[in-house]
Amino acid sequence: MYCQRLALPLTRTLLASRAPLALRMENAVAARMISTTVARKDIDSAAKYIGAGAATVGVAGSGAGIGNVFGALVIGYARNPSLKQQLFSYAILGFALSEAMGLFCLTMGFMILFAL
């Protein structure tokens, strides 16, 4: 049993040295394909990061939208203080919608990174 384990690598070496040229070329082509897939994986991972970054740009838009909503609330309250309760409810609705869009963008960025 131990002799078989020792003899097996020796016979593989002898057969490999006597292998035809076509088999050696196939091994070279297979080696090239392996290196190509690594480069392709790098490109795919770079595309993931670029896509996730582009998807999270909407979070900045959400922040700008929230600033607009509360800025308009202050201006509206300064013009007509008697509408305080109605203006505040509209502002909360605008805040919620703007924040939801930002969270959707952030969620999409995480999905691109970790789900695909």
Backbone as XML, in Angstrom:
<?xml version="1.0"?>
<chain id="A" units="angstrom">
  <residue number="1" name="MET">
    <atom name="N" x="0.825" y="-1.179" z="0.000"/>
    <atom name="CA" x="0.000" y="0.000" z="0.000"/>
    <atom name="C" x="0.881" y="1.261" z="0.000"/>
  </residue>
  <residue number="2" name="TYR">
    <atom name="N" x="1.932" y="1.268" z="0.845"/>
    <atom name="CA" x="2.811" y="2.422" z="0.879"/>
    <atom name="C" x="3.610" y="2.559" z="-0.417"/>
  </residue>
  <residue number="3" name="CYS">
    <atom name="N" x="3.930" y="1.455" z="-1.029"/>
    <atom name="CA" x="4.662" y="1.498" z="-2.292"/>
    <atom name="C" x="3.798" y="2.105" z="-3.401"/>
  </residue>
  <residue number="4" name="GLN">
    <atom name="N" x="2.499" y="1.824" z="-3.367"/>
    <atom name="CA" x="1.599" y="2.393" z="-4.372"/>
    <atom name="C" x="1.524" y="3.908" z="-4.211"/>
  </residue>
  <residue number="5" name="ARG">
    <atom name="N" x="1.470" y="4.390" z="-2.976"/>
    <atom name="CA" x="1.416" y="5.840" z="-2.747"/>
    <atom name="C" x="2.690" y="6.527" z="-3.215"/>
  </residue>
  <residue number="6" name="LEU">
    <atom name="N" x="3.804" y="5.865" z="-3.066"/>
    <atom name="CA" x="5.057" y="6.438" z="-3.526"/>
    <atom name="C" x="5.205" y="6.356" z="-5.040"/>
  </residue>
  <residue number="7" name="ALA">
    <atom name="N" x="4.696" y="5.286" z="-5.625"/>
    <atom name="CA" x="4.863" y="5.088" z="-7.054"/>
    <atom name="C" x="3.916" y="5.951" z="-7.875"/>
  </residue>
  <residue number="8" name="LEU">
    <atom name="N" x="2.789" y="6.329" z="-7.319"/>
    <atom name="CA" x="1.793" y="7.097" z="-8.078"/>
    <atom name="C" x="2.331" y="8.452" z="-8.547"/>
  </residue>
  <residue number="9" name="PRO">
    <atom name="N" x="2.958" y="9.255" z="-7.702"/>
    <atom name="CA" x="3.509" y="10.523" z="-8.199"/>
    <atom name="C" x="4.609" y="10.326" z="-9.236"/>
  </residue>
  <residue number="10" name="LEU">
    <atom name="N" x="5.382" y="9.272" z="-9.083"/>
    <atom name="CA" x="6.447" y="8.997" z="-10.038"/>
    <atom name="C" x="5.876" y="8.677" z="-11.410"/>
  </residue>
  <residue number="11" name="THR">
    <atom name="N" x="4.823" y="7.855" z="-11.456"/>
    <atom name="CA" x="4.226" y="7.521" z="-12.758"/>
    <atom name="C" x="3.546" y="8.732" z="-13.380"/>
  </residue>
  <residue number="12" name="ARG">
    <atom name="N" x="2.959" y="9.582" z="-12.568"/>
    <atom name="CA" x="2.347" y="10.806" z="-13.119"/>
    <atom name="C" x="3.411" y="11.705" z="-13.740"/>
  </residue>
  <residue number="13" name="THR">
    <atom name="N" x="4.519" y="11.807" z="-13.110"/>
    <atom name="CA" x="5.609" y="12.627" z="-13.636"/>
    <atom name="C" x="6.118" y="12.068" z="-14.953"/>
  </residue>
  <residue number="14" name="LEU">
    <atom name="N" x="6.284" y="10.752" z="-15.027"/>
    <atom name="CA" x="6.752" y="10.134" z="-16.263"/>
    <atom name="C" x="5.744" y="10.303" z="-17.392"/>
  </residue>
  <residue number="15" name="LEU">
    <atom name="N" x="4.468" y="10.155" z="-17.089"/>
    <atom name="CA" x="3.443" y="10.318" z="-18.120"/>
    <atom name="C" x="3.339" y="11.765" z="-18.581"/>
  </residue>
  <residue number="16" name="ALA">
    <atom name="N" x="3.502" y="12.687" z="-17.665"/>
    <atom name="CA" x="3.417" y="14.099" z="-18.032"/>
    <atom name="C" x="4.564" y="14.502" z="-18.945"/>
  </residue>
  <residue number="17" name="SER">
    <atom name="N" x="5.748" y="13.941" z="-18.721"/>
    <atom name="CA" x="6.878" y="14.298" z="-19.577"/>
    <atom name="C" x="6.724" y="13.705" z="-20.973"/>
  </residue>
  <residue number="18" name="ARG">
    <atom name="N" x="5.995" y="12.595" z="-21.085"/>
    <atom name="CA" x="5.779" y="11.966" z="-22.396"/>
    <atom name="C" x="4.452" y="12.380" z="-23.023"/>
  </residue>
  <residue number="19" name="ALA">
    <atom name="N" x="3.730" y="13.310" z="-22.411"/>
    <atom name="CA" x="2.421" y="13.707" z="-22.937"/>
    <atom name="C" x="2.597" y="14.414" z="-24.272"/>
  </residue>
  <residue number="20" name="PRO">
    <atom name="N" x="1.630" y="14.241" z="-25.156"/>
    <atom name="CA" x="1.712" y="14.912" z="-26.458"/>
    <atom name="C" x="1.630" y="16.431" z="-26.303"/>
  </residue>
  <residue number="21" name="LEU">
    <atom name="N" x="2.051" y="17.105" z="-27.334"/>
    <atom name="CA" x="2.080" y="18.565" z="-27.323"/>
    <atom name="C" x="0.683" y="19.143" z="-27.204"/>
  </residue>
  <residue number="22" name="ALA">
    <atom name="N" x="-0.325" y="18.484" z="-27.772"/>
    <atom name="CA" x="-1.691" y="18.996" z="-27.730"/>
    <atom name="C" x="-2.202" y="19.087" z="-26.297"/>
  </residue>
  <residue number="23" name="LEU">
    <atom name="N" x="-1.872" y="18.101" z="-25.468"/>
    <atom name="CA" x="-2.314" y="18.143" z="-24.079"/>
    <atom name="C" x="-1.636" y="19.278" z="-23.328"/>
  </residue>
  <residue number="24" name="ARG">
    <atom name="N" x="-0.382" y="19.511" z="-23.625"/>
    <atom name="CA" x="0.316" y="20.617" z="-22.978"/>
    <atom name="C" x="-0.292" y="21.958" z="-23.388"/>
  </residue>
  <residue number="25" name="MET">
    <atom name="N" x="-0.698" y="22.077" z="-24.649"/>
    <atom name="CA" x="-1.321" y="23.318" z="-25.109"/>
    <atom name="C" x="-2.677" y="23.516" z="-24.433"/>
  </residue>
  <residue number="26" name="GLU">
    <atom name="N" x="-3.424" y="22.423" z="-24.230"/>
    <atom name="CA" x="-4.703" y="22.538" z="-23.541"/>
    <atom name="C" x="-4.506" y="23.034" z="-22.116"/>
  </residue>
  <residue number="27" name="ASN">
    <atom name="N" x="-3.453" y="22.570" z="-21.475"/>
    <atom name="CA" x="-3.171" y="23.045" z="-20.124"/>
    <atom name="C" x="-2.831" y="24.531" z="-20.126"/>
  </residue>
  <residue number="28" name="ALA">
    <atom name="N" x="-2.108" y="24.976" z="-21.140"/>
    <atom name="CA" x="-1.768" y="26.400" z="-21.243"/>
    <atom name="C" x="-3.021" y="27.238" z="-21.468"/>
  </residue>
  <residue number="29" name="VAL">
    <atom name="N" x="-3.930" y="26.744" z="-22.300"/>
    <atom name="CA" x="-5.182" y="27.471" z="-22.544"/>
    <atom name="C" x="-6.017" y="27.509" z="-21.273"/>
  </residue>
  <residue number="30" name="ALA">
    <atom name="N" x="-6.061" y="26.398" z="-20.541"/>
    <atom name="CA" x="-6.813" y="26.363" z="-19.285"/>
    <atom name="C" x="-6.216" y="27.351" z="-18.282"/>
  </residue>
  <residue number="31" name="ALA">
    <atom name="N" x="-4.904" y="27.466" z="-18.249"/>
    <atom name="CA" x="-4.267" y="28.413" z="-17.339"/>
    <atom name="C" x="-4.625" y="29.846" z="-17.716"/>
  </residue>
  <residue number="32" name="ARG">
    <atom name="N" x="-4.710" y="30.141" z="-18.997"/>
    <atom name="CA" x="-5.111" y="31.484" z="-19.434"/>
    <atom name="C" x="-6.550" y="31.773" z="-19.047"/>
  </residue>
  <residue number="33" name="MET">
    <atom name="N" x="-7.428" y="30.784" z="-19.173"/>
    <atom name="CA" x="-8.832" y="30.990" z="-18.827"/>
    <atom name="C" x="-8.986" y="31.279" z="-17.341"/>
  </residue>
  <residue number="34" name="ILE">
    <atom name="N" x="-8.175" y="30.645" z="-16.508"/>
    <atom name="CA" x="-8.253" y="30.898" z="-15.070"/>
    <atom name="C" x="-7.875" y="32.339" z="-14.774"/>
  </residue>
  <residue number="35" name="SER">
    <atom name="N" x="-6.822" y="32.839" z="-15.384"/>
    <atom name="CA" x="-6.419" y="34.214" z="-15.129"/>
    <atom name="C" x="-7.436" y="35.200" z="-15.692"/>
  </residue>
  <residue number="36" name="THR">
    <atom name="N" x="-8.117" y="34.857" z="-16.753"/>
    <atom name="CA" x="-9.146" y="35.731" z="-17.308"/>
    <atom name="C" x="-10.325" y="35.827" z="-16.362"/>
  </residue>
  <residue number="37" name="THR">
    <atom name="N" x="-10.713" y="34.731" z="-15.738"/>
    <atom name="CA" x="-11.849" y="34.775" z="-14.829"/>
    <atom name="C" x="-11.543" y="35.614" z="-13.597"/>
  </residue>
  <residue number="38" name="VAL">
    <atom name="N" x="-10.305" y="35.635" z="-13.146"/>
    <atom name="CA" x="-9.952" y="36.472" z="-12.011"/>
    <atom name="C" x="-10.108" y="37.938" z="-12.392"/>
  </residue>
  <residue number="39" name="ALA">
    <atom name="N" x="-9.646" y="38.303" z="-13.576"/>
    <atom name="CA" x="-9.801" y="39.684" z="-14.027"/>
    <atom name="C" x="-11.270" y="40.032" z="-14.191"/>
  </residue>
  <residue number="40" name="ARG">
    <atom name="N" x="-12.047" y="39.097" z="-14.688"/>
    <atom name="CA" x="-13.479" y="39.347" z="-14.857"/>
    <atom name="C" x="-14.153" y="39.535" z="-13.503"/>
  </residue>
  <residue number="41" name="LYS">
    <atom name="N" x="-13.718" y="38.762" z="-12.509"/>
    <atom name="CA" x="-14.277" y="38.905" z="-11.167"/>
    <atom name="C" x="-13.939" y="40.275" z="-10.595"/>
  </residue>
  <residue number="42" name="ASP">
    <atom name="N" x="-12.730" y="40.761" z="-10.866"/>
    <atom name="CA" x="-12.346" y="42.092" z="-10.407"/>
    <atom name="C" x="-13.208" y="43.157" z="-11.061"/>
  </residue>
  <residue number="43" name="ILE">
    <atom name="N" x="-13.470" y="43.000" z="-12.343"/>
    <atom name="CA" x="-14.309" y="43.967" z="-13.053"/>
    <atom name="C" x="-15.725" y="43.937" z="-12.499"/>
  </residue>
  <residue number="44" name="ASP">
    <atom name="N" x="-16.247" y="42.750" z="-12.231"/>
    <atom name="CA" x="-17.590" y="42.629" z="-11.675"/>
    <atom name="C" x="-17.669" y="43.263" z="-10.294"/>
  </residue>
  <residue number="45" name="SER">
    <atom name="N" x="-16.657" y="43.063" z="-9.482"/>
    <atom name="CA" x="-16.681" y="43.658" z="-8.149"/>
    <atom name="C" x="-16.544" y="45.179" z="-8.231"/>
  </residue>
  <residue number="46" name="ALA">
    <atom name="N" x="-15.754" y="45.683" z="-9.165"/>
    <atom name="CA" x="-15.648" y="47.133" z="-9.343"/>
    <atom name="C" x="-16.983" y="47.714" z="-9.805"/>
  </residue>
  <residue number="47" name="ALA">
    <atom name="N" x="-17.673" y="46.997" z="-10.683"/>
    <atom name="CA" x="-18.987" y="47.464" z="-11.138"/>
    <atom name="C" x="-19.987" y="47.482" z="-9.990"/>
  </residue>
  <residue number="48" name="LYS">
    <atom name="N" x="-19.881" y="46.519" z="-9.091"/>
    <atom name="CA" x="-20.758" y="46.506" z="-7.914"/>
    <atom name="C" x="-20.548" y="47.764" z="-7.083"/>
  </residue>
  <residue number="49" name="TYR">
    <atom name="N" x="-19.288" y="48.098" z="-6.822"/>
    <atom name="CA" x="-19.005" y="49.266" z="-5.984"/>
    <atom name="C" x="-19.450" y="50.557" z="-6.671"/>
  </residue>
  <residue number="50" name="ILE">
    <atom name="N" x="-19.252" y="50.647" z="-7.962"/>
    <atom name="CA" x="-19.679" y="51.845" z="-8.687"/>
    <atom name="C" x="-21.205" y="51.954" z="-8.664"/>
  </residue>
  <residue number="51" name="GLY">
    <atom name="N" x="-21.893" y="50.841" z="-8.876"/>
    <atom name="CA" x="-23.354" y="50.850" z="-8.861"/>
    <atom name="C" x="-23.910" y="51.183" z="-7.493"/>
  </residue>
  <residue number="52" name="ALA">
    <atom name="N" x="-23.301" y="50.643" z="-6.446"/>
    <atom name="CA" x="-23.769" y="50.948" z="-5.088"/>
    <atom name="C" x="-23.547" y="52.418" z="-4.753"/>
  </residue>
  <residue number="53" name="GLY">
    <atom name="N" x="-22.433" y="52.959" z="-5.189"/>
    <atom name="CA" x="-22.180" y="54.384" z="-4.960"/>
    <atom name="C" x="-23.160" y="55.262" z="-5.711"/>
  </residue>
  <residue number="54" name="ALA">
    <atom name="N" x="-23.477" y="54.872" z="-6.937"/>
    <atom name="CA" x="-24.444" y="55.652" z="-7.716"/>
    <atom name="C" x="-25.839" y="55.550" z="-7.114"/>
  </residue>
  <residue number="55" name="ALA">
    <atom name="N" x="-26.168" y="54.404" z="-6.528"/>
    <atom name="CA" x="-27.496" y="54.237" z="-5.938"/>
    <atom name="C" x="-27.651" y="55.053" z="-4.660"/>
  </residue>
  <residue number="56" name="THR">
    <atom name="N" x="-26.571" y="55.265" z="-3.929"/>
    <atom name="CA" x="-26.673" y="55.996" z="-2.671"/>
    <atom name="C" x="-26.602" y="57.511" z="-2.846"/>
  </residue>
  <residue number="57" name="VAL">
    <atom name="N" x="-26.477" y="57.992" z="-4.059"/>
    <atom name="CA" x="-26.484" y="59.434" z="-4.292"/>
    <atom name="C" x="-27.831" y="60.023" z="-3.889"/>
  </residue>
  <residue number="58" name="GLY">
    <atom name="N" x="-28.887" y="59.211" z="-3.980"/>
    <atom name="CA" x="-30.222" y="59.676" z="-3.611"/>
    <atom name="C" x="-30.348" y="60.044" z="-2.146"/>
  </residue>
  <residue number="59" name="VAL">
    <atom name="N" x="-29.456" y="59.549" z="-1.298"/>
    <atom name="CA" x="-29.493" y="59.897" z="0.124"/>
    <atom name="C" x="-29.183" y="61.386" z="0.300"/>
  </residue>
  <residue number="60" name="ALA">
    <atom name="N" x="-28.278" y="61.910" z="-0.496"/>
    <atom name="CA" x="-27.976" y="63.341" z="-0.448"/>
    <atom name="C" x="-29.186" y="64.150" z="-0.905"/>
  </residue>
  <residue number="61" name="GLY">
    <atom name="N" x="-29.887" y="63.647" z="-1.910"/>
    <atom name="CA" x="-31.112" y="64.319" z="-2.362"/>
    <atom name="C" x="-32.176" y="64.309" z="-1.289"/>
  </residue>
  <residue number="62" name="SER">
    <atom name="N" x="-32.220" y="63.241" z="-0.521"/>
    <atom name="CA" x="-33.176" y="63.166" z="0.584"/>
    <atom name="C" x="-32.866" y="64.231" z="1.633"/>
  </residue>
  <residue number="63" name="GLY">
    <atom name="N" x="-31.607" y="64.402" z="1.944"/>
    <atom name="CA" x="-31.231" y="65.443" z="2.908"/>
    <atom name="C" x="-31.596" y="66.836" z="2.421"/>
  </residue>
  <residue number="64" name="ALA">
    <atom name="N" x="-31.390" y="67.086" z="1.147"/>
    <atom name="CA" x="-31.765" y="68.384" z="0.580"/>
    <atom name="C" x="-33.283" y="68.570" z="0.610"/>
  </residue>
  <residue number="65" name="GLY">
    <atom name="N" x="-34.007" y="67.490" z="0.347"/>
    <atom name="CA" x="-35.473" y="67.574" z="0.373"/>
    <atom name="C" x="-35.999" y="67.848" z="1.765"/>
  </residue>
  <residue number="66" name="ILE">
    <atom name="N" x="-35.410" y="67.237" z="2.778"/>
    <atom name="CA" x="-35.829" y="67.476" z="4.161"/>
    <atom name="C" x="-35.548" y="68.933" z="4.550"/>
  </residue>
  <residue number="67" name="GLY">
    <atom name="N" x="-34.407" y="69.437" z="4.127"/>
    <atom name="CA" x="-34.094" y="70.845" z="4.385"/>
    <atom name="C" x="-35.095" y="71.775" z="3.720"/>
  </residue>
  <residue number="68" name="ASN">
    <atom name="N" x="-35.496" y="71.464" z="2.496"/>
    <atom name="CA" x="-36.508" y="72.268" z="1.801"/>
    <atom name="C" x="-37.845" y="72.249" z="2.525"/>
  </residue>
  <residue number="69" name="VAL">
    <atom name="N" x="-38.247" y="71.066" z="2.982"/>
    <atom name="CA" x="-39.550" y="70.921" z="3.648"/>
    <atom name="C" x="-39.597" y="71.773" z="4.912"/>
  </residue>
  <residue number="70" name="PHE">
    <atom name="N" x="-38.586" y="71.664" z="5.756"/>
    <atom name="CA" x="-38.627" y="72.411" z="7.007"/>
    <atom name="C" x="-38.340" y="73.896" z="6.787"/>
  </residue>
  <residue number="71" name="GLY">
    <atom name="N" x="-37.595" y="74.238" z="5.755"/>
    <atom name="CA" x="-37.428" y="75.652" z="5.402"/>
    <atom name="C" x="-38.743" y="76.266" z="4.975"/>
  </residue>
  <residue number="72" name="ALA">
    <atom name="N" x="-39.502" y="75.515" z="4.176"/>
    <atom name="CA" x="-40.813" y="76.005" z="3.753"/>
    <atom name="C" x="-41.776" y="76.085" z="4.942"/>
  </residue>
  <residue number="73" name="LEU">
    <atom name="N" x="-41.646" y="75.167" z="5.902"/>
    <atom name="CA" x="-42.477" y="75.219" z="7.108"/>
    <atom name="C" x="-42.225" y="76.510" z="7.882"/>
  </residue>
  <residue number="74" name="VAL">
    <atom name="N" x="-40.973" y="76.873" z="8.049"/>
    <atom name="CA" x="-40.637" y="78.096" z="8.784"/>
    <atom name="C" x="-41.169" y="79.325" z="8.049"/>
  </residue>
  <residue number="75" name="ILE">
    <atom name="N" x="-41.015" y="79.348" z="6.732"/>
    <atom name="CA" x="-41.500" y="80.488" z="5.951"/>
    <atom name="C" x="-43.032" y="80.566" z="6.006"/>
  </residue>
  <residue number="76" name="GLY">
    <atom name="N" x="-43.691" y="79.409" z="5.862"/>
    <atom name="CA" x="-45.159" y="79.396" z="5.918"/>
    <atom name="C" x="-45.678" y="79.796" z="7.284"/>
  </residue>
  <residue number="77" name="TYR">
    <atom name="N" x="-45.004" y="79.350" z="8.334"/>
    <atom name="CA" x="-45.433" y="79.725" z="9.681"/>
    <atom name="C" x="-45.206" y="81.215" z="9.923"/>
  </residue>
  <residue number="78" name="ALA">
    <atom name="N" x="-44.122" y="81.770" z="9.376"/>
    <atom name="CA" x="-43.851" y="83.203" z="9.542"/>
    <atom name="C" x="-44.893" y="84.045" z="8.811"/>
  </residue>
  <residue number="79" name="ARG">
    <atom name="N" x="-45.412" y="83.552" z="7.712"/>
    <atom name="CA" x="-46.414" y="84.315" z="6.951"/>
    <atom name="C" x="-47.815" y="84.208" z="7.552"/>
  </residue>
  <residue number="80" name="ASN">
    <atom name="N" x="-48.143" y="83.029" z="8.082"/>
    <atom name="CA" x="-49.494" y="82.846" z="8.612"/>
    <atom name="C" x="-49.438" y="81.936" z="9.839"/>
  </residue>
  <residue number="81" name="PRO">
    <atom name="N" x="-49.234" y="82.496" z="11.013"/>
    <atom name="CA" x="-49.096" y="81.678" z="12.223"/>
    <atom name="C" x="-50.364" y="80.908" z="12.602"/>
  </residue>
  <residue number="82" name="SER">
    <atom name="N" x="-51.500" y="81.297" z="12.107"/>
    <atom name="CA" x="-52.737" y="80.605" z="12.479"/>
    <atom name="C" x="-52.842" y="79.216" z="11.841"/>
  </residue>
  <residue number="83" name="LEU">
    <atom name="N" x="-52.077" y="78.949" z="10.805"/>
    <atom name="CA" x="-52.094" y="77.635" z="10.140"/>
    <atom name="C" x="-51.010" y="76.702" z="10.670"/>
  </residue>
  <residue number="84" name="LYS">
    <atom name="N" x="-50.553" y="76.935" z="11.898"/>
    <atom name="CA" x="-49.425" y="76.183" z="12.440"/>
    <atom name="C" x="-49.672" y="74.672" z="12.398"/>
  </residue>
  <residue number="85" name="GLN">
    <atom name="N" x="-50.811" y="74.205" z="12.886"/>
    <atom name="CA" x="-51.068" y="72.770" z="12.969"/>
    <atom name="C" x="-51.150" y="72.129" z="11.581"/>
  </residue>
  <residue number="86" name="GLN">
    <atom name="N" x="-51.825" y="72.754" z="10.648"/>
    <atom name="CA" x="-51.964" y="72.192" z="9.293"/>
    <atom name="C" x="-50.619" y="72.192" z="8.563"/>
  </residue>
  <residue number="87" name="LEU">
    <atom name="N" x="-49.867" y="73.289" z="8.693"/>
    <atom name="CA" x="-48.551" y="73.341" z="8.053"/>
    <atom name="C" x="-47.611" y="72.282" z="8.632"/>
  </residue>
  <residue number="88" name="PHE">
    <atom name="N" x="-47.690" y="72.085" z="9.957"/>
    <atom name="CA" x="-46.804" y="71.093" z="10.575"/>
    <atom name="C" x="-47.143" y="69.686" z="10.112"/>
  </residue>
  <residue number="89" name="SER">
    <atom name="N" x="-48.416" y="69.367" z="9.948"/>
    <atom name="CA" x="-48.788" y="68.031" z="9.473"/>
    <atom name="C" x="-48.320" y="67.818" z="8.026"/>
  </residue>
  <residue number="90" name="TYR">
    <atom name="N" x="-48.411" y="68.849" z="7.198"/>
    <atom name="CA" x="-47.882" y="68.735" z="5.827"/>
    <atom name="C" x="-46.360" y="68.567" z="5.824"/>
  </residue>
  <residue number="91" name="ALA">
    <atom name="N" x="-45.697" y="69.273" z="6.746"/>
    <atom name="CA" x="-44.234" y="69.169" z="6.833"/>
    <atom name="C" x="-43.817" y="67.757" z="7.257"/>
  </residue>
  <residue number="92" name="ILE">
    <atom name="N" x="-44.544" y="67.170" z="8.205"/>
    <atom name="CA" x="-44.212" y="65.812" z="8.638"/>
    <atom name="C" x="-44.442" y="64.832" z="7.490"/>
  </residue>
  <residue number="93" name="LEU">
    <atom name="N" x="-45.509" y="65.034" z="6.718"/>
    <atom name="CA" x="-45.758" y="64.171" z="5.555"/>
    <atom name="C" x="-44.632" y="64.314" z="4.525"/>
  </residue>
  <residue number="94" name="GLY">
    <atom name="N" x="-44.202" y="65.545" z="4.236"/>
    <atom name="CA" x="-43.098" y="65.766" z="3.300"/>
    <atom name="C" x="-41.794" y="65.180" z="3.800"/>
  </residue>
  <residue number="95" name="PHE">
    <atom name="N" x="-41.553" y="65.304" z="5.124"/>
    <atom name="CA" x="-40.354" y="64.720" z="5.718"/>
    <atom name="C" x="-40.366" y="63.209" z="5.560"/>
  </residue>
  <residue number="96" name="ALA">
    <atom name="N" x="-41.504" y="62.577" z="5.844"/>
    <atom name="CA" x="-41.593" y="61.112" z="5.765"/>
    <atom name="C" x="-41.377" y="60.626" z="4.340"/>
  </residue>
  <residue number="97" name="LEU">
    <atom name="N" x="-41.968" y="61.290" z="3.364"/>
    <atom name="CA" x="-41.806" y="60.865" z="1.966"/>
    <atom name="C" x="-40.372" y="61.053" z="1.487"/>
  </residue>
  <residue number="98" name="SER">
    <atom name="N" x="-39.768" y="62.175" z="1.863"/>
    <atom name="CA" x="-38.382" y="62.429" z="1.456"/>
    <atom name="C" x="-37.429" y="61.437" z="2.120"/>
  </residue>
  <residue number="99" name="GLU">
    <atom name="N" x="-37.653" y="61.153" z="3.396"/>
    <atom name="CA" x="-36.801" y="60.199" z="4.109"/>
    <atom name="C" x="-36.974" y="58.788" z="3.547"/>
  </residue>
  <residue number="100" name="ALA">
    <atom name="N" x="-38.200" y="58.445" z="3.164"/>
    <atom name="CA" x="-38.450" y="57.116" z="2.591"/>
    <atom name="C" x="-37.688" y="56.941" z="1.276"/>
  </residue>
  <residue number="101" name="MET">
    <atom name="N" x="-37.653" y="57.975" z="0.468"/>
    <atom name="CA" x="-36.909" y="57.870" z="-0.794"/>
    <atom name="C" x="-35.412" y="57.702" z="-0.530"/>
  </residue>
  <residue number="102" name="GLY">
    <atom name="N" x="-34.894" y="58.394" z="0.475"/>
    <atom name="CA" x="-33.493" y="58.219" z="0.835"/>
    <atom name="C" x="-33.199" y="56.816" z="1.332"/>
  </residue>
  <residue number="103" name="LEU">
    <atom name="N" x="-34.109" y="56.270" z="2.132"/>
    <atom name="CA" x="-33.911" y="54.906" z="2.632"/>
    <atom name="C" x="-34.021" y="53.876" z="1.511"/>
  </residue>
  <residue number="104" name="PHE">
    <atom name="N" x="-34.895" y="54.131" z="0.541"/>
    <atom name="CA" x="-34.978" y="53.227" z="-0.614"/>
    <atom name="C" x="-33.661" y="53.221" z="-1.384"/>
  </residue>
  <residue number="105" name="CYS">
    <atom name="N" x="-33.082" y="54.393" z="-1.566"/>
    <atom name="CA" x="-31.795" y="54.471" z="-2.275"/>
    <atom name="C" x="-30.700" y="53.742" z="-1.502"/>
  </residue>
  <residue number="106" name="LEU">
    <atom name="N" x="-30.676" y="53.923" z="-0.201"/>
    <atom name="CA" x="-29.668" y="53.256" z="0.618"/>
    <atom name="C" x="-29.855" y="51.743" z="0.587"/>
  </residue>
  <residue number="107" name="THR">
    <atom name="N" x="-31.109" y="51.296" z="0.656"/>
    <atom name="CA" x="-31.402" y="49.876" z="0.600"/>
    <atom name="C" x="-30.977" y="49.290" z="-0.737"/>
  </residue>
  <residue number="108" name="MET">
    <atom name="N" x="-31.218" y="50.005" z="-1.801"/>
    <atom name="CA" x="-30.820" y="49.514" z="-3.120"/>
    <atom name="C" x="-29.301" y="49.403" z="-3.224"/>
  </residue>
  <residue number="109" name="GLY">
    <atom name="N" x="-28.587" y="50.357" z="-2.653"/>
    <atom name="CA" x="-27.125" y="50.271" z="-2.637"/>
    <atom name="C" x="-26.633" y="49.044" z="-1.897"/>
  </residue>
  <residue number="110" name="PHE">
    <atom name="N" x="-27.244" y="48.751" z="-0.737"/>
    <atom name="CA" x="-26.854" y="47.556" z="0.013"/>
    <atom name="C" x="-27.235" y="46.283" z="-0.719"/>
  </residue>
  <residue number="111" name="MET">
    <atom name="N" x="-28.356" y="46.295" z="-1.412"/>
    <atom name="CA" x="-28.743" y="45.109" z="-2.171"/>
    <atom name="C" x="-27.761" y="44.848" z="-3.307"/>
  </residue>
  <residue number="112" name="ILE">
    <atom name="N" x="-27.317" y="45.898" z="-3.966"/>
    <atom name="CA" x="-26.339" y="45.729" z="-5.045"/>
    <atom name="C" x="-25.041" y="45.152" z="-4.481"/>
  </residue>
  <residue number="113" name="LEU">
    <atom name="N" x="-24.626" y="45.628" z="-3.322"/>
    <atom name="CA" x="-23.370" y="45.139" z="-2.749"/>
    <atom name="C" x="-23.458" y="43.711" z="-2.241"/>
  </residue>
  <residue number="114" name="PHE">
    <atom name="N" x="-24.517" y="43.393" z="-1.510"/>
    <atom name="CA" x="-24.522" y="42.136" z="-0.783"/>
    <atom name="C" x="-25.453" y="41.064" z="-1.341"/>
  </residue>
  <residue number="115" name="ALA">
    <atom name="N" x="-26.422" y="41.417" z="-2.180"/>
    <atom name="CA" x="-27.361" y="40.406" z="-2.676"/>
    <atom name="C" x="-26.993" y="39.913" z="-4.066"/>
  </residue>
  <residue number="116" name="LEU">
    <atom name="N" x="-26.298" y="40.709" z="-4.840"/>
    <atom name="CA" x="-25.958" y="40.293" z="-6.207"/>
    <atom name="C" x="-24.553" y="39.745" z="-6.287"/>
  </residue>
</chain>
